[in-house]
Amino acid sequence: MYTFTLTQPIDVGQVPAEGKAIDATARGDLTLHGVTRHVDVPVQARWTGSRIEIAGSVDITLADYQIEKPVGFIVLSIGDTGTIEFHLLFEKS
């Protein structure tokens, strides 16, 4: 499990036109395996008229979060990095 906490609001400039995608950066603290580091996450957002959709991803280096690569008979190889991807939907309740 991981947590990401914004350290500042995401600047999207002006309110985009409905259906138009905008690119922005989410700046915050990412905690993995009990280790917290500051990251900048590129995101893409779109307002559909009834909801806001946000998607993004960030590459991480396992050693930066004290995550050891798994070893064993069935693990042939694993890289030193990984990617966290997300897709969020916000709707008015």
N, CA, C and O atoms as CSV, one atom per row, in Angstrom:
chain,resi,resn,atom,element,x,y,z
A,1,MET,N,N,0.837,-1.179,0.000
A,1,MET,CA,C,0.000,0.000,0.000
A,1,MET,C,C,0.883,1.244,0.000
A,1,MET,O,O,2.005,1.241,0.507
A,2,TYR,N,N,0.346,2.285,-0.575
A,2,TYR,CA,C,1.079,3.543,-0.604
A,2,TYR,C,C,0.108,4.688,-0.327
A,2,TYR,O,O,-1.107,4.536,-0.448
A,3,THR,N,N,0.673,5.839,0.047
A,3,THR,CA,C,-0.130,7.054,0.186
A,3,THR,C,C,0.568,8.180,-0.557
A,3,THR,O,O,1.794,8.228,-0.654
A,4,PHE,N,N,-0.243,9.074,-1.072
A,4,PHE,CA,C,0.259,10.278,-1.719
A,4,PHE,C,C,-0.516,11.447,-1.136
A,4,PHE,O,O,-1.747,11.456,-1.144
A,5,THR,N,N,0.214,12.430,-0.632
A,5,THR,CA,C,-0.399,13.606,-0.025
A,5,THR,C,C,0.077,14.844,-0.768
A,5,THR,O,O,1.277,15.111,-0.839
A,6,LEU,N,N,-0.865,15.598,-1.320
A,6,LEU,CA,C,-0.498,16.848,-1.991
A,6,LEU,C,C,0.158,17.796,-1.000
A,6,LEU,O,O,-0.295,17.920,0.138
A,7,THR,N,N,1.227,18.469,-1.428
A,7,THR,CA,C,1.862,19.481,-0.594
A,7,THR,C,C,1.509,20.888,-1.070
A,7,THR,O,O,1.836,21.876,-0.413
A,8,GLN,N,N,0.836,20.965,-2.221
A,8,GLN,CA,C,0.322,22.242,-2.720
A,8,GLN,C,C,-0.794,21.941,-3.708
A,8,GLN,O,O,-0.840,20.856,-4.288
A,9,PRO,N,N,-1.689,22.897,-3.899
A,9,PRO,CA,C,-2.798,22.666,-4.845
A,9,PRO,C,C,-2.269,22.428,-6.263
A,9,PRO,O,O,-1.195,22.906,-6.629
A,10,ILE,N,N,-3.037,21.688,-7.039
A,10,ILE,CA,C,-2.683,21.452,-8.440
A,10,ILE,C,C,-3.149,22.653,-9.252
A,10,ILE,O,O,-4.336,22.977,-9.273
A,11,ASP,N,N,-2.211,23.308,-9.917
A,11,ASP,CA,C,-2.530,24.492,-10.717
A,11,ASP,C,C,-2.982,24.047,-12.105
A,11,ASP,O,O,-2.189,23.525,-12.888
A,12,VAL,N,N,-4.257,24.256,-12.401
A,12,VAL,CA,C,-4.788,23.898,-13.720
A,12,VAL,C,C,-5.036,25.131,-14.574
A,12,VAL,O,O,-5.608,25.036,-15.660
A,13,GLY,N,N,-4.608,26.284,-14.087
A,13,GLY,CA,C,-4.838,27.513,-14.849
A,13,GLY,C,C,-6.309,27.871,-14.800
A,13,GLY,O,O,-6.916,27.873,-13.730
A,14,GLN,N,N,-6.882,28.172,-15.949
A,14,GLN,CA,C,-8.299,28.487,-16.027
A,14,GLN,C,C,-9.116,27.217,-16.160
A,14,GLN,O,O,-8.588,26.162,-16.510
A,15,VAL,N,N,-10.408,27.323,-15.877
A,15,VAL,CA,C,-11.307,26.179,-16.029
A,15,VAL,C,C,-11.331,25.801,-17.506
A,15,VAL,O,O,-11.658,26.630,-18.355
A,16,PRO,N,N,-10.987,24.552,-17.814
A,16,PRO,CA,C,-10.942,24.151,-19.227
A,16,PRO,C,C,-12.339,23.962,-19.802
A,16,PRO,O,O,-13.311,23.795,-19.064
A,17,ALA,N,N,-12.425,23.990,-21.103
A,17,ALA,CA,C,-13.685,23.708,-21.785
A,17,ALA,C,C,-14.068,22.257,-21.542
A,17,ALA,O,O,-13.205,21.397,-21.367
A,18,GLU,N,N,-15.357,21.995,-21.535
A,18,GLU,CA,C,-15.840,20.631,-21.320
A,18,GLU,C,C,-15.231,19.689,-22.357
A,18,GLU,O,O,-15.256,19.975,-23.554
A,19,GLY,N,N,-14.685,18.566,-21.889
A,19,GLY,CA,C,-14.106,17.552,-22.752
A,19,GLY,C,C,-12.658,17.789,-23.133
A,19,GLY,O,O,-12.015,16.897,-23.689
A,20,LYS,N,N,-12.127,18.974,-22.846
A,20,LYS,CA,C,-10.742,19.287,-23.205
A,20,LYS,C,C,-9.798,18.794,-22.117
A,20,LYS,O,O,-9.993,19.104,-20.942
A,21,ALA,N,N,-8.783,18.033,-22.494
A,21,ALA,CA,C,-7.793,17.531,-21.544
A,21,ALA,C,C,-6.753,18.614,-21.260
A,21,ALA,O,O,-6.345,19.354,-22.155
A,22,ILE,N,N,-6.337,18.689,-20.004
A,22,ILE,CA,C,-5.262,19.607,-19.633
A,22,ILE,C,C,-4.182,18.817,-18.912
A,22,ILE,O,O,-4.462,17.821,-18.245
A,23,ASP,N,N,-2.964,19.269,-19.055
A,23,ASP,CA,C,-1.829,18.659,-18.374
A,23,ASP,C,C,-1.441,19.530,-17.186
A,23,ASP,O,O,-1.453,20.758,-17.273
A,24,ALA,N,N,-1.098,18.883,-16.079
A,24,ALA,CA,C,-0.694,19.596,-14.875
A,24,ALA,C,C,0.283,18.712,-14.103
A,24,ALA,O,O,0.603,17.601,-14.526
A,25,THR,N,N,0.750,19.220,-12.969
A,25,THR,CA,C,1.662,18.471,-12.121
A,25,THR,C,C,1.124,18.452,-10.702
A,25,THR,O,O,0.793,19.494,-10.136
A,26,ALA,N,N,1.040,17.253,-10.133
A,26,ALA,CA,C,0.652,17.091,-8.733
A,26,ALA,C,C,1.939,16.955,-7.928
A,26,ALA,O,O,2.700,16.007,-8.126
A,27,ARG,N,N,2.183,17.894,-7.027
A,27,ARG,CA,C,3.390,17.860,-6.196
A,27,ARG,C,C,2.999,17.406,-4.797
A,27,ARG,O,O,2.066,17.930,-4.188
A,28,GLY,N,N,3.743,16.412,-4.303
A,28,GLY,CA,C,3.390,15.929,-2.979
A,28,GLY,C,C,4.375,14.917,-2.439
A,28,GLY,O,O,5.455,14.713,-2.993
A,29,ASP,N,N,3.978,14.287,-1.343
A,29,ASP,CA,C,4.803,13.296,-0.655
A,29,ASP,C,C,4.229,11.907,-0.893
A,29,ASP,O,O,3.057,11.648,-0.620
A,30,LEU,N,N,5.071,11.020,-1.404
A,30,LEU,CA,C,4.701,9.639,-1.669
A,30,LEU,C,C,5.344,8.764,-0.591
A,30,LEU,O,O,6.556,8.802,-0.382
A,31,THR,N,N,4.507,7.976,0.087
A,31,THR,CA,C,5.004,7.059,1.101
A,31,THR,C,C,4.807,5.628,0.632
A,31,THR,O,O,3.691,5.202,0.336
A,32,LEU,N,N,5.908,4.899,0.571
A,32,LEU,CA,C,5.918,3.482,0.206
A,32,LEU,C,C,6.793,2.752,1.211
A,32,LEU,O,O,7.896,3.204,1.520
A,33,HIS,N,N,6.320,1.650,1.713
A,33,HIS,CA,C,7.153,0.809,2.581
A,33,HIS,C,C,7.690,1.590,3.776
A,33,HIS,O,O,8.785,1.315,4.267
A,34,GLY,N,N,6.904,2.574,4.244
A,34,GLY,CA,C,7.293,3.378,5.400
A,34,GLY,C,C,8.279,4.489,5.112
A,34,GLY,O,O,8.730,5.160,6.040
A,35,VAL,N,N,8.628,4.703,3.853
A,35,VAL,CA,C,9.582,5.746,3.459
A,35,VAL,C,C,8.832,6.808,2.661
A,35,VAL,O,O,8.089,6.488,1.733
A,36,THR,N,N,9.031,8.068,3.026
A,36,THR,CA,C,8.350,9.176,2.359
A,36,THR,C,C,9.354,10.005,1.567
A,36,THR,O,O,10.418,10.367,2.071
A,37,ARG,N,N,8.999,10.297,0.329
A,37,ARG,CA,C,9.835,11.130,-0.539
A,37,ARG,C,C,8.929,12.090,-1.306
A,37,ARG,O,O,7.776,11.775,-1.603
A,38,HIS,N,N,9.473,13.267,-1.621
A,38,HIS,CA,C,8.733,14.243,-2.423
A,38,HIS,C,C,8.784,13.816,-3.888
A,38,HIS,O,O,9.841,13.430,-4.388
A,39,VAL,N,N,7.642,13.885,-4.577
A,39,VAL,CA,C,7.580,13.555,-5.999
A,39,VAL,C,C,6.722,14.571,-6.736
A,39,VAL,O,O,5.813,15.172,-6.162
A,40,ASP,N,N,7.019,14.749,-7.991
A,40,ASP,CA,C,6.191,15.530,-8.906
A,40,ASP,C,C,5.563,14.537,-9.871
A,40,ASP,O,O,6.265,13.812,-10.575
A,41,VAL,N,N,4.235,14.510,-9.898
A,41,VAL,CA,C,3.519,13.530,-10.707
A,41,VAL,C,C,2.803,14.245,-11.853
A,41,VAL,O,O,1.905,15.050,-11.608
A,42,PRO,N,N,3.190,13.961,-13.108
A,42,PRO,CA,C,2.453,14.533,-14.224
A,42,PRO,C,C,1.063,13.908,-14.293
A,42,PRO,O,O,0.915,12.688,-14.216
A,43,VAL,N,N,0.046,14.756,-14.438
A,43,VAL,CA,C,-1.329,14.269,-14.518
A,43,VAL,C,C,-2.017,14.895,-15.719
A,43,VAL,O,O,-1.622,15.950,-16.215
A,44,GLN,N,N,-3.068,14.204,-16.171
A,44,GLN,CA,C,-3.921,14.753,-17.216
A,44,GLN,C,C,-5.342,14.743,-16.674
A,44,GLN,O,O,-5.806,13.728,-16.155
A,45,ALA,N,N,-6.027,15.864,-16.794
A,45,ALA,CA,C,-7.379,15.996,-16.254
A,45,ALA,C,C,-8.336,16.394,-17.367
A,45,ALA,O,O,-7.965,17.054,-18.338
A,46,ARG,N,N,-9.587,15.968,-17.189
A,46,ARG,CA,C,-10.626,16.298,-18.169
A,46,ARG,C,C,-11.943,16.482,-17.418
A,46,ARG,O,O,-12.309,15.662,-16.576
A,47,TRP,N,N,-12.646,17.561,-17.729
A,47,TRP,CA,C,-13.982,17.795,-17.176
A,47,TRP,C,C,-14.972,17.337,-18.227
A,47,TRP,O,O,-14.944,17.818,-19.360
A,48,THR,N,N,-15.853,16.404,-17.860
A,48,THR,CA,C,-16.801,15.845,-18.824
A,48,THR,C,C,-18.174,16.498,-18.737
A,48,THR,O,O,-19.078,16.136,-19.491
A,49,GLY,N,N,-18.342,17.452,-17.832
A,49,GLY,CA,C,-19.644,18.078,-17.631
A,49,GLY,C,C,-20.320,17.558,-16.383
A,49,GLY,O,O,-20.983,18.313,-15.673
A,50,SER,N,N,-20.158,16.264,-16.106
A,50,SER,CA,C,-20.759,15.690,-14.905
A,50,SER,C,C,-19.713,15.198,-13.910
A,50,SER,O,O,-20.022,14.940,-12.746
A,51,ARG,N,N,-18.476,15.071,-14.377
A,51,ARG,CA,C,-17.422,14.631,-13.468
A,51,ARG,C,C,-16.068,15.099,-13.981
A,51,ARG,O,O,-15.923,15.543,-15.120
A,52,ILE,N,N,-15.080,14.981,-13.094
A,52,ILE,CA,C,-13.695,15.290,-13.435
A,52,ILE,C,C,-12.920,13.973,-13.411
A,52,ILE,O,O,-13.002,13.214,-12.445
A,53,GLU,N,N,-12.182,13.715,-14.459
A,53,GLU,CA,C,-11.343,12.520,-14.538
A,53,GLU,C,C,-9.878,12.959,-14.504
A,53,GLU,O,O,-9.478,13.884,-15.210
A,54,ILE,N,N,-9.096,12.286,-13.680
A,54,ILE,CA,C,-7.670,12.583,-13.581
A,54,ILE,C,C,-6.899,11.273,-13.678
A,54,ILE,O,O,-7.229,10.297,-13.004
A,55,ALA,N,N,-5.875,11.257,-14.515
A,55,ALA,CA,C,-5.022,10.073,-14.659
A,55,ALA,C,C,-3.566,10.512,-14.650
A,55,ALA,O,O,-3.226,11.608,-15.094
A,56,GLY,N,N,-2.727,9.643,-14.140
A,56,GLY,CA,C,-1.307,9.958,-14.111
A,56,GLY,C,C,-0.489,8.754,-13.718
A,56,GLY,O,O,-1.022,7.693,-13.395
A,57,SER,N,N,0.811,8.936,-13.752
A,57,SER,CA,C,1.710,7.874,-13.329
A,57,SER,C,C,3.035,8.487,-12.901
A,57,SER,O,O,3.402,9.585,-13.319
A,58,VAL,N,N,3.741,7.745,-12.056
A,58,VAL,CA,C,5.056,8.187,-11.603
A,58,VAL,C,C,5.960,6.967,-11.514
A,58,VAL,O,O,5.565,5.918,-11.006
A,59,ASP,N,N,7.170,7.122,-12.014
A,59,ASP,CA,C,8.170,6.065,-11.916
A,59,ASP,C,C,8.917,6.207,-10.591
A,59,ASP,O,O,9.225,7.316,-10.155
A,60,ILE,N,N,9.198,5.080,-9.966
A,60,ILE,CA,C,9.928,5.094,-8.703
A,60,ILE,C,C,11.101,4.121,-8.797
A,60,ILE,O,O,11.062,3.144,-9.545
A,61,THR,N,N,12.133,4.408,-8.029
A,61,THR,CA,C,13.268,3.502,-7.880
A,61,THR,C,C,13.066,2.746,-6.578
A,61,THR,O,O,12.947,3.360,-5.518
A,62,LEU,N,N,13.026,1.421,-6.645
A,62,LEU,CA,C,12.725,0.596,-5.471
A,62,LEU,C,C,13.657,0.896,-4.310
A,62,LEU,O,O,13.199,0.990,-3.171
A,63,ALA,N,N,14.955,1.049,-4.564
A,63,ALA,CA,C,15.924,1.291,-3.489
A,63,ALA,C,C,15.644,2.597,-2.750
A,63,ALA,O,O,15.947,2.707,-1.562
A,64,ASP,N,N,15.062,3.598,-3.441
A,64,ASP,CA,C,14.736,4.873,-2.789
A,64,ASP,C,C,13.729,4.691,-1.656
A,64,ASP,O,O,13.670,5.509,-0.738
A,65,TYR,N,N,12.940,3.625,-1.720
A,65,TYR,CA,C,11.912,3.349,-0.716
A,65,TYR,C,C,12.253,2.104,0.114
A,65,TYR,O,O,11.387,1.517,0.764
A,66,GLN,N,N,13.511,1.723,0.077
A,66,GLN,CA,C,14.011,0.571,0.832
A,66,GLN,C,C,13.216,-0.710,0.513
A,66,GLN,O,O,12.959,-1.533,1.392
A,67,ILE,N,N,12.841,-0.852,-0.747
A,67,ILE,CA,C,12.124,-2.039,-1.196
A,67,ILE,C,C,13.141,-2.964,-1.864
A,67,ILE,O,O,13.794,-2.590,-2.838
A,68,GLU,N,N,13.259,-4.153,-1.333
A,68,GLU,CA,C,14.185,-5.123,-1.898
A,68,GLU,C,C,13.500,-5.879,-3.032
A,68,GLU,O,O,12.322,-6.228,-2.955
A,69,LYS,N,N,14.268,-6.117,-4.073
A,69,LYS,CA,C,13.731,-6.891,-5.192
A,69,LYS,C,C,13.502,-8.328,-4.730
A,69,LYS,O,O,14.345,-8.898,-4.036
A,70,PRO,N,N,12.372,-8.915,-5.109
A,70,PRO,CA,C,12.134,-10.309,-4.721
A,70,PRO,C,C,13.126,-11.245,-5.404
A,70,PRO,O,O,13.546,-11.018,-6.538
A,71,VAL,N,N,13.483,-12.294,-4.688
A,71,VAL,CA,C,14.371,-13.312,-5.247
A,71,VAL,C,C,13.740,-14.664,-4.983
A,71,VAL,O,O,12.960,-14.820,-4.043
A,72,GLY,N,N,14.067,-15.619,-5.791
A,72,GLY,CA,C,13.530,-16.949,-5.604
A,72,GLY,C,C,13.549,-17.713,-6.900
A,72,GLY,O,O,13.893,-17.186,-7.959
A,73,PHE,N,N,13.182,-18.933,-6.795
A,73,PHE,CA,C,13.232,-19.838,-7.946
A,73,PHE,C,C,12.328,-19.373,-9.086
A,73,PHE,O,O,12.715,-19.449,-10.252
A,74,ILE,N,N,11.116,-18.888,-8.755
A,74,ILE,CA,C,10.182,-18.526,-9.822
A,74,ILE,C,C,10.364,-17.094,-10.321
A,74,ILE,O,O,9.762,-16.716,-11.326
A,75,VAL,N,N,11.184,-16.293,-9.641
A,75,VAL,CA,C,11.449,-14.932,-10.092
A,75,VAL,C,C,12.712,-14.955,-10.942
A,75,VAL,O,O,13.815,-15.142,-10.428
A,76,LEU,N,N,12.541,-14.764,-12.240
A,76,LEU,CA,C,13.693,-14.798,-13.136
A,76,LEU,C,C,14.482,-13.504,-13.076
A,76,LEU,O,O,15.709,-13.517,-12.985
A,77,SER,N,N,13.765,-12.378,-13.127
A,77,SER,CA,C,14.435,-11.085,-13.005
A,77,SER,C,C,13.391,-10.010,-12.736
A,77,SER,O,O,12.213,-10.157,-13.062
A,78,ILE,N,N,13.853,-8.948,-12.143
A,78,ILE,CA,C,12.984,-7.794,-11.882
A,78,ILE,C,C,13.855,-6.549,-11.978
A,78,ILE,O,O,15.025,-6.569,-11.595
A,79,GLY,N,N,13.283,-5.476,-12.487
A,79,GLY,CA,C,14.033,-4.233,-12.653
A,79,GLY,C,C,14.212,-3.492,-11.341
A,79,GLY,O,O,13.667,-3.878,-10.307
A,80,ASP,N,N,14.985,-2.424,-11.406
A,80,ASP,CA,C,15.243,-1.594,-10.231
A,80,ASP,C,C,14.181,-0.521,-10.033
A,80,ASP,O,O,14.181,0.184,-9.024
A,81,THR,N,N,13.275,-0.401,-11.003
A,81,THR,CA,C,12.257,0.633,-10.949
A,81,THR,C,C,10.871,0.032,-11.120
A,81,THR,O,O,10.717,-1.114,-11.542
A,82,GLY,N,N,9.877,0.826,-10.784
A,82,GLY,CA,C,8.487,0.451,-10.978
A,82,GLY,C,C,7.683,1.687,-11.326
A,82,GLY,O,O,8.180,2.809,-11.231
A,83,THR,N,N,6.443,1.479,-11.727
A,83,THR,CA,C,5.562,2.583,-12.082
A,83,THR,C,C,4.268,2.471,-11.295
A,83,THR,O,O,3.663,1.401,-11.224
A,84,ILE,N,N,3.849,3.578,-10.707
A,84,ILE,CA,C,2.553,3.649,-10.043
A,84,ILE,C,C,1.627,4.432,-10.971
A,84,ILE,O,O,1.929,5.563,-11.353
A,85,GLU,N,N,0.505,3.826,-11.327
A,85,GLU,CA,C,-0.471,4.468,-12.200
A,85,GLU,C,C,-1.790,4.632,-11.466
A,85,GLU,O,O,-2.131,3.816,-10.609
A,86,PHE,N,N,-2.531,5.678,-11.795
A,86,PHE,CA,C,-3.824,5.881,-11.163
A,86,PHE,C,C,-4.806,6.550,-12.121
A,86,PHE,O,O,-4.409,7.233,-13.065
A,87,HIS,N,N,-6.088,6.339,-11.860
A,87,HIS,CA,C,-7.170,6.945,-12.616
A,87,HIS,C,C,-8.262,7.285,-11.598
A,87,HIS,O,O,-8.852,6.389,-10.994
A,88,LEU,N,N,-8.526,8.565,-11.412
A,88,LEU,CA,C,-9.496,9.024,-10.410
A,88,LEU,C,C,-10.698,9.641,-11.105
A,88,LEU,O,O,-10.559,10.336,-12.112
A,89,LEU,N,N,-11.892,9.376,-10.552
A,89,LEU,CA,C,-13.135,9.976,-11.048
A,89,LEU,C,C,-13.791,10.729,-9.902
A,89,LEU,O,O,-14.020,10.165,-8.832
A,90,PHE,N,N,-14.091,11.999,-10.124
A,90,PHE,CA,C,-14.754,12.825,-9.115
A,90,PHE,C,C,-16.131,13.218,-9.638
A,90,PHE,O,O,-16.256,13.808,-10.710
A,91,GLU,N,N,-17.168,12.879,-8.859
A,91,GLU,CA,C,-18.533,13.219,-9.217
A,91,GLU,C,C,-19.187,13.955,-8.061
A,91,GLU,O,O,-18.912,13.671,-6.895
A,92,LYS,N,N,-20.042,14.889,-8.389
A,92,LYS,CA,C,-20.780,15.619,-7.367
A,92,LYS,C,C,-21.799,14.667,-6.726
A,92,LYS,O,O,-22.513,13.944,-7.422
A,93,SER,N,N,-21.850,14.681,-5.405
A,93,SER,CA,C,-22.787,13.754,-4.722
A,93,SER,C,C,-24.175,14.347,-4.627
A,93,SER,O,O,-25.083,13.713,-4.089
